[in-house]
Structure formats: structure tokens, C-alpha cells
Amino acid sequence: MKKYTSHLYTLIFGILVFVFFTFFYYSHLYYQEQLQLFLYIDSYFFDMVCRPGGMSGYIGAFFTQFYYFPWIGALIIALLLMLLQELVLFLSNSFRRQPQWMLLSFIPSVMYWSFLCDENAMLAGLVALNLTLIAVCIYLIPDKLWKRTFTLLIGSVILYYWVGGVYVLFIIFGVLFEIFRFKDSRKRGAIVAQIGGLLIIIILPLVTSTFYQDTLPRLYWGMNYYRFPNTDFYSFMYMWVPIILVPLVFAALPSQKTDKHRSVLFFCQLFGILFLAWFVLGQNMNFQKEEIMNYDFLVRGKNWPAIIKKAEKKIPKAPMSVADLNLALCQEGQMADRMFSFFQNGPEGLLPTFQRDFTLPLVTNEIYYYLGFINTSQRFAFEAMEAIPNYEKSGRVVKRLAETNLINGEYKVAEKYLKILQKTLFYRKFANRTMKLLGNEEAIDKHPEYGWLRKCRPEKDFLFSPAEKDMMLGTLFVHNKQNRMAFEYLMAYYLLTDNLKAFSKCLKLGESIGYKRMPTSYRQALMYLDSHQ
Amino acid sequence: MKYSWFILSMYLCLVVSCNRPVTNPVYVARYPSIYPDYVGVTIPCRIAPLNFISTDTVDLIDVVLQGKDSRIHIQEDQVVDIPIKKWKKMLANTAGDSIMVTVCIRKGKGWRHYLPFPIYVSRDTLDYGLVYRLIAPGYEVYSKMGIYQRELDNFDQTPIMENTLVRTSCLNCHAFRHNNPDCLSFHVRGAHGATVIQQHGEGSERFMNTKVDSTLSSCVYPYWHPGGRYIAYSNNLTNQAFHSARNERIEVVDKASDVVVYDTKKNKLLLCPRLMTDAFETFPAFSADGKKLYFCSAEKKDIPAQYKEIKYSLCSIDFDAQNGTFGDKVDTLISTRDIGGKSISFDRPSFDGKYIMFTLSDYGNFSIWHREADLYILDLRTGKYRPLTEVNSKETESFHDWSSNSHWFVFSSRRDDGLYTRLYISSIDKDGKATKPFMLPQKDPISNEYSFFSYNVPEFVIAPVHVSTRNLNIGLMSKEREQFGMKKVE
């Protein structure tokens, strides 16, 4: 039984990670999935693996696509963190077998768990670490020094192109094992390996820069570990240093021989790890972001009642969440009655202004889409995709682009996007289904969503003007007087900008909507107007 | 047992190499439907294999290419991938003649045999390669992009500069002196922005700040003087707007624009009042002999209210390269009134001095976003112009460039899907008639379908472009910029 005790701890740790990401942090995973587009085509594979560290990037992206179902994503993360811990334990024991210190091997995994709480931390970094440590395990197999030297020199070059900057750990471990385990560090072969390894660390990224265009810091540190390219690379040290330190601690610390000492040691380690987990997770977990992402997650799934229910429990205040809530209220026909039951942050909570980033335009595109501003929705979605800092594409956006082009009758472009989606795992079904609509005017017109939006989109062209949203909403509504959402957004816009004169003037336009009674917020606004006239 | 490996390998060789014979085909009296459409195109005797696919669903496609004294037989299940060595040999031997392509398609149990189609092989050579930008056809934000060179007799594409080197930068407006890669100018926009000018090949990069007090903006559209001393640029105050109605996307309009000429020898912008009027002057291009400067000019209008009223005419002014001076008057070669109230952009003179090719659209100058945009050609000997109907399509035709012998031209077109720009190459015969254009060959023609990039600003080059990536990185990341001087000339 003792033999399996350490694996049992690993399993418990894995379950904790799985539960955390499945039940408390799943929107982060869903958010990450939409910021990449994993394609099952040769060109995508070769484009990825031709970059330094590309193989880990490719494997990371492969796993990340499963975040589409957050529980699978949580399972993958749990398994990778468990693997990391097992590898660290194996390497530590390879220095010196010290079962009583085994809980220390959880430190790197706990650190990486906390790192993954950052929505921009990429899974490729974890894959790269695991691949590197597996490579170290392979390094330990040969018994002859020259074989290990050969493995180190060739392996580090291969590993650099597979995993990126983290390959340095492979060389460091190679040197450390020669010193602590094989005691061969002063032999000629080991010195060759050490000098060769050092030269590789210095020269390889420089050589790569002659044929691969990227910045030198990224070529040295790795380019797939974090979404933002100009990140503070030293933050990776927090993950990498414990991986080296833990085995060294195994080598340096004395063995505890009595059971009493072992028990004390065990509980000290356990509390230490728990404290570390509490501290680092506390630093990196962001439940405010989780809430914002959760609203977006529900919008993406068109789960309008759930959004309202969520807001009823805790009123959202973040601008993006307010915009999502207003959209949900409108979709459920409750906006005119209930929007002021919730916090409002002015017109930005209706139609947020465009920003050059990859999150806000993604949310705003949804609002313009359901309003019938198909071109604007398309633009916001496209811009969000182009703004993804690591130059990835987005499955969610390509799906939206296929839809907007379909609605606009741009069948060739829609077909292009659908063909791309056919090369994915989770958007394929949508692509196959939608492909049948291409060129089929009758089927599109009958489609509950696309057919309706076709009727809503403006026929007469005008240039988008962010300063005149009310004018645009008015034009949209005049084009189709059944477009209740356009009308309610126009009225809400006037109410939120305190333009009660325009509100009362345009109120009559709403007759075509067929309200059975005057909606609450409109009635209150009229009463206010009456009392102030 | 000892022969088993040999037998197995022989069996595998046979299985792999054996084609299924085309037996009892049904003859179809039309050309096969293939992508890209290479039926009846004219190609130079030095070009990459014209790989293609059938647009119909097929189980097998059997293709025979019959040249003057050689034959290539290919059988594939999807992409007709022509062996490059055999293709090159066939082209060399068939120059001035044609290759007959016979396509048979197997679907289900039977074969269909289509009418053989010709590919005409011209004796006129084409330049070494093409330089173009790859960029997603987006709006204001840009993701990965780069300027790439592509060797034309194979499929090799290499980056000249990508915006991974200097993150979040935008690269644009690359231009060469008469297709000579040693003289290069391109802009890098963003926090590390500069205009990079390279006059004497690799290692001669200069990183310039092109904005001077008297100009509207940094320099934009470049065009080299044939002598190599001057570069004409435009200065544009540009705005973008976005359409709401379907089938239209972006409107790029100038609120003001001028034309200036940069004297590389004296490091001075030559500012001529006749090129810096209230009217909108843009798209400068020197004539083949360097004695004229062509440009487009439009009457000033209220922007954005009257953006559809902006119509550019084609104008010219004399230029004295010896003294860096301009003529006294501006001539209008084609007035917008003469051309049905339409608008001219991308005036590009041929290097033999015979023609100017330009793009004509309903209004404005950013023709890539105008579906009606077509290519036109002006014969400078007769002064007559006409639409290049031989190459135009229902979708956008926009930027174009001449080969160094002025026999071939490349142009960007959105004919495939209405959005993603692809490159097409055509030739002009001695009567000024263009041949059916062919798409820039791709190793795998399907790859276009999965690409998020548009081809942009294609320019021929007569030899490989050599740029030091390291110098670019260091030069752009440093804040040091050479400042353009200026000189007002009458």
C-alpha cells in the first residue's frame, strides 16, 4: 500500500485541480478556447512546429481546443499538473531517494496551477515543462558518459525547437545529474557537455534569429507560454526555479529515520504546501474576471434566462457584464420593464465603444448582431480576432464571420469560413449544417435567426458613427418597425443619456411593436417628464 | 523468409506507383472545371508548375500534359501536383508553343474524359520573383503580417520582414526602383515606426523620419525615379469609415493629400506648390524616362459628407532630374469628366514608356474596397485608354505592377470570393491586348482556402531581395531616425 501512497496524493491533488476548474473557474477555460483556432490541416501543423517551441505550442493548442467543454479542459489541466508532479518526484528521487520529502514535489505543480489562473497563461508552457522533464528522464537512461553527452547536446537542440526557452532546464539538469548522481562531472565528456550546453544556451537563439523573425527575448525565453508577446519573462522563473530546487533539496536534506520525525515532517510539508497554495492561488485567482467571462459564456450560449437569474442574485457592475445583461433582458422582452432594476452605467452599458482589444469588441459584436447591424457586428468580431496578441485566430469569431457573411448573402466568403471550421473538432458540426444554407435564399429566409436578421439589417447605406448611435438605432428601427430590440435600445439610449425630449418624441414610434401596456421604465420616464413640465 | 522484406517492398512499390488506367471513358464536350482556372492561359517559360484541383468531387483525377517533345502523366486523388523538374524541362522545350492538358476524372466506377485544353507558353521571360505583403483583409486592427518574396519558378516564399520582429507594427508600401531589389523603400508604422530606405542592397538600410513641418503627414505611397536618386511620395491625411449596408465594408478617404519628391542625395524633400494645392494629389509615379511625374488629383470636397464626390483625374508634371525641379504646369491626361465621372487610382507606367495601367472605380482612391474597380490601360502613344476587359472580373481588380520587360503584369483581384485578394499574372501583346490571366501558382491550391491572408501590393523583382533582419531589428528598435530635410522648389 505504501508503494502507492505518493500516487494517491497525486490523485487527490488532481481531483482538487479538476474540481476547481470545473466548478469554480470554468468560464476562464471557455474564454481561452475562443482565442485560438486549432485546425486539422498540414499547413497549420507546419506553421506551428516551425517556430522555436512550436511543438509544445501545437500540443498546447490541441489540448486547449477541448476547453470548449470546460470539464474536459479541467481534466486535461489536472492530468498535466499531476504529470508534472510525478516527473519532479521521479527526478528528485533520482538524485536521492527521500520518500519523506515527497510532498515538496507538489510545489512546481501548485505554482503552475496558480499561473494557469491567469487567463493569458497558455497551456503550451505546461506542456513544454512536461516534455522537458520527460527529456531529462530519457537523459538518465544511458549508462555511458559519452552517450549522455551526446543526448544532452543533440537533445537540447531538438528540445529548443520543440519546447522553446524552457529547454534550459534540460541542460541544467544534465549538469546537475553529472555532479550529484553520476559523479562524472570532472571527466572530459562531462566538461564537453557542460561547455557545449552553455554555448547552446547562448548561441542557439542567436542562430535562430537569422532565419526566424522574432525578438531576441522571445527567442531566448520562449514564445508560447503567455498570450502577450512583450511580457515580463522573468515571471517564468517562478515556475522554473522550484523545479530545479526541489530535486536539489532532496539531494541536500538529511533522511529522517524515526516515524515520529517523519510524521512531523509530513505535516509540516502538508501545511507548507497548503499555505503556498492558498497564497499563490489567492494572488492569481480573479473571480471578478470569472464573473465577467461567465456572462460572456452565457451570451455565447444564448442562455438569456440564466444571465438574468445570475444578475438577480448579484447585480453586475462591470461594464461588459452590464452590456451582456441588457442584451439578455432585451432578448427576453424584459428590457423596457426591468433595465432600471439593475445597475446601469450609461450608454456604454448598451453599446460599448469600440476599443482595439480582443475582449470588448467580442462582447459588443453580439449586441450589434442581434440588433441587425450585421456589418458592424462583423467588423467588431473581425477586429477582436485581429487584436489577439499572439496572432492566433478565433473559432468563435470565424463562426460569427461565417454567419454575418451568410446573412449578407456573401456566400463565397461564408463558404471559405465554413470550410475552415470544417477542419476543426468542435465547430465542424455547425459548419456542415450551415454549409447547406449557402445560396439557399429560401432556407435562410426561413431560418429563425438568420432570416429575422436579414429583415433587420439596414438596406440603405450609411457610415457607422459612434457619436450618433441614436441616429443609427432610429434608422435601423425605421427600416423594420418590428425590430423591437432596435426600438428598446433606442429608448434605453435616450433614457441613459437623459434625453427625455427625444425619448418622448420617439415613443410613439413604438406603436408598431404592439406593447399590451406601457413598459414600466417608459411610464416612469413619462411621469417624471409630466412632473417637471 | 529472407526474401520477405524484398517482396514486401516490391509489392509496396507496385501498389504506390501503379496508376489506374483510364478505360472506356465517357467523352464530355467541355473543358474540365478546375481551380485555379488555367484553361487557355498564357504563361512565361519560367514559372512554377500550375498545380490545380478539380472543382467537382472526384475519386481520381488523371492528367496528361503534352509538351512539344515531352509528356507528363499524373494521377492523384485531389491535387494535381506536377513534378517541378519535368515541368521546367517541358516549359523550356515548349517556349513559343503550347502544352495540351488532358484531364480525365473518375467518380464512382466510370471515367469522364474532358476536352483537352491548351496552356500557351510565351517566349517572353518573366522577372525572378514577386514581393508582396500578406495581411488579413481587416479594418483598423492588424494581426500578423509581413512582406514576403516569392520565387516565380518554384513555390519558395521567404519573409523580408514580418511584424513578429517588431511587435504590433504595421508594414506597408514596399517599392523598388524598376524592379531592382537593391533599391527598396517601405514603411513601418507604430511605436517603432520609420521609413526604411535601402539604396545599395543589404547593409545600406537607413531609418528615416519622413514628416517635416510643411507636410501633412509622413510619406506614404512611394515610387522610385528610374535614375535611383529620387523617390516620389504622397502625404495623406487618411480617415477610415465603415459602411452599414450589406456588401460594402470600408471607406478609406483622404481629408487632404499632396505629392512630394525625396532627393536621396541631398536628404531633402522637394516641395512643389503645384503638387501641394488644395486639391487632393496622390499616387505619384515617374515616367519610364524619368522626365514626367504622373499622379492622381481630385477636387477638394467636404469629408466625410461628400466622400462619394471625390473623383480623381490622371495628371502629370514635367520633372528635371538633373536639377530636381518641376515643370510650370500640370497636364491632365484623363479627366474624371471624360471617363464618366469615375475615379482613377494606382497609375503605373510601363517601363517601356508605352502604357499607363490604372484602376478605375466609382469614387475615391482606395479601390481595393470597391467591387466595381477594374483595370484600364492608357496607350501613351495614342492617348487612348480602354478597360482591360480581358482580365477584369465582376469583383475588385486593384493594385498592379509591370515586369521589367513590360510584357507581363501582375494584379490583385478578389474574383475568388469577393474578399480575399489573390494575385493574377497576364501579358500584353504587341497590339496592347492582354492574355487570359493565371493565378500565381501554389504548391497546394487548396491552401488558399484555409488562409486568412490577402495578397497585397505585388511588385516584381529581377533578383532576390537581401535585407539584414538583424539590422532591421536593431535599427527599428533604436529611437534614432534620420530626419528628412526639405526644400521648396518652384
Boltz contact constraints between the chains, C-beta under 6 A:
constraints:
  - contact:
      token1: [A, 41]
      token2: [B, 450]
      max_distance: 6.0
  - contact:
      token1: [A, 43]
      token2: [B, 447]
      max_distance: 6.0
  - contact:
      token1: [A, 213]
      token2: [B, 159]
      max_distance: 6.0
  - contact:
      token1: [A, 213]
      token2: [B, 162]
      max_distance: 6.0
  - contact:
      token1: [A, 213]
      token2: [B, 164]
      max_distance: 6.0
  - contact:
      token1: [A, 213]
      token2: [B, 165]
      max_distance: 6.0
  - contact:
      token1: [A, 213]
      token2: [B, 469]
      max_distance: 6.0
  - contact:
      token1: [A, 214]
      token2: [B, 164]
      max_distance: 6.0
  - contact:
      token1: [A, 229]
      token2: [B, 167]
      max_distance: 6.0
  - contact:
      token1: [A, 356]
      token2: [B, 141]
      max_distance: 6.0
  - contact:
      token1: [A, 375]
      token2: [B, 244]
      max_distance: 6.0
  - contact:
      token1: [A, 379]
      token2: [B, 139]
      max_distance: 6.0
  - contact:
      token1: [A, 379]
      token2: [B, 242]
      max_distance: 6.0
  - contact:
      token1: [A, 382]
      token2: [B, 138]
      max_distance: 6.0
  - contact:
      token1: [A, 383]
      token2: [B, 139]
      max_distance: 6.0
  - contact:
      token1: [A, 383]
      token2: [B, 141]
      max_distance: 6.0
  - contact:
      token1: [A, 386]
      token2: [B, 138]
      max_distance: 6.0
  - contact:
      token1: [A, 386]
      token2: [B, 141]
      max_distance: 6.0
  - contact:
      token1: [A, 386]
      token2: [B, 142]
      max_distance: 6.0
  - contact:
      token1: [A, 386]
      token2: [B, 143]
      max_distance: 6.0
  - contact:
      token1: [A, 387]
      token2: [B, 141]
      max_distance: 6.0
  - contact:
      token1: [A, 391]
      token2: [B, 143]
      max_distance: 6.0
  - contact:
      token1: [A, 391]
      token2: [B, 144]
      max_distance: 6.0
  - contact:
      token1: [A, 408]
      token2: [B, 246]
      max_distance: 6.0
  - contact:
      token1: [A, 412]
      token2: [B, 417]
      max_distance: 6.0
  - contact:
      token1: [A, 412]
      token2: [B, 418]
      max_distance: 6.0
  - contact:
      token1: [A, 413]
      token2: [B, 417]
      max_distance: 6.0
  - contact:
      token1: [A, 413]
      token2: [B, 418]
      max_distance: 6.0
  - contact:
      token1: [A, 413]
      token2: [B, 419]
      max_distance: 6.0
  - contact:
      token1: [A, 416]
      token2: [B, 417]
      max_distance: 6.0
  - contact:
      token1: [A, 419]
      token2: [B, 449]
      max_distance: 6.0
  - contact:
      token1: [A, 420]
      token2: [B, 450]
      max_distance: 6.0
  - contact:
      token1: [A, 458]
      token2: [B, 244]
      max_distance: 6.0
  - contact:
      token1: [A, 458]
      token2: [B, 245]
      max_distance: 6.0
  - contact:
      token1: [A, 461]
      token2: [B, 243]
      max_distance: 6.0
  - contact:
      token1: [A, 461]
      token2: [B, 245]
      max_distance: 6.0
  - contact:
      token1: [A, 462]
      token2: [B, 244]
      max_distance: 6.0
  - contact:
      token1: [A, 463]
      token2: [B, 241]
      max_distance: 6.0
  - contact:
      token1: [A, 464]
      token2: [B, 242]
      max_distance: 6.0
  - contact:
      token1: [A, 464]
      token2: [B, 244]
      max_distance: 6.0
